[in-house]
């Protein structure tokens, strides 16, 4: 997990949730993204954090969605930019 992800977790989640957020996101692995790409995995994790907006329930839900198709969370996050 890169430092930018850890920074987001520490800034947007309560201290008591930090470990759970990290553990939940770590269940999303290279096997869940196209071409076993670290870049795709990192993009999916950033999208999940963006969409969840500090909500632990959303972290869990979005992580499960990303395990089915990681492109969904990336697409949903891109829609928020518009």
N, C-alpha and C positions, 0 to 999 in steps of 0.2 A: 504494500500500500504506500503510495507516494506521499510526500510531505504536504502537497496541496490538499489531498483528501483529508489527512489528519487535521490540518488547519481548519478546514470547513467543519469537520465534526466538532472540534473544540470550540469553534465560534458559534455554531448553530444549535448545539445540543447541550442539555444539562449534564453536568459532570457525572452524575449517576448513570447516564445513558451512554457515555463514551464507549465503554467496553462492548456493550450490546450492539451499538451501531457498527463498530468495527467487525465484530464477530459475524453479524448478519451479512454485511457486505463481502466478507471473506468467503462466504458460501458460494458466491458467484465466482466461478473460476474460468480459466482459459478454455475449458471444454464447453463452456456456454456461449462462446463468441466465435465468429467466423475466423478461420485460419489460425486458431489458437494465438491470436494477436494481442499482445500487451496493450497496444494502442486502442483496440476495440474494447478491451476490458476496462481500461481507464476511462474511455469516453462513456461507457455504460454506467460506471460508478459515479462519475460526475453528473450525469443526467439524473440518476436516482436521487442524489443529494439535492440537486436543483429543484426537482419536482416535489420532493418530500417536505421541503421548507421547514425543517426542524421537527417534523412529526415522526415519531418512532413507528407508529402503526403503518404509515406510508412507506417507510424504509422497508419494512417486512413485505408489504404488498408488492411494491415496485421491484424488489429483488426477485421475488417469485415470478413476476411477469418477465423480467430480463432473462431468467433461466429458460423460459419457453422461447422467447425471441428477443435478444438484446437490442435489436434494431427498433423495437417498439418504444422503449424508454428514451432512446436517443431522438427518435422522431417527435415524441410528445414534448420533450424538452425544447426542441427546435421551434415547435409551435408557440411556445411561451415567449420566444424572442420577437414574434411578429405582432 
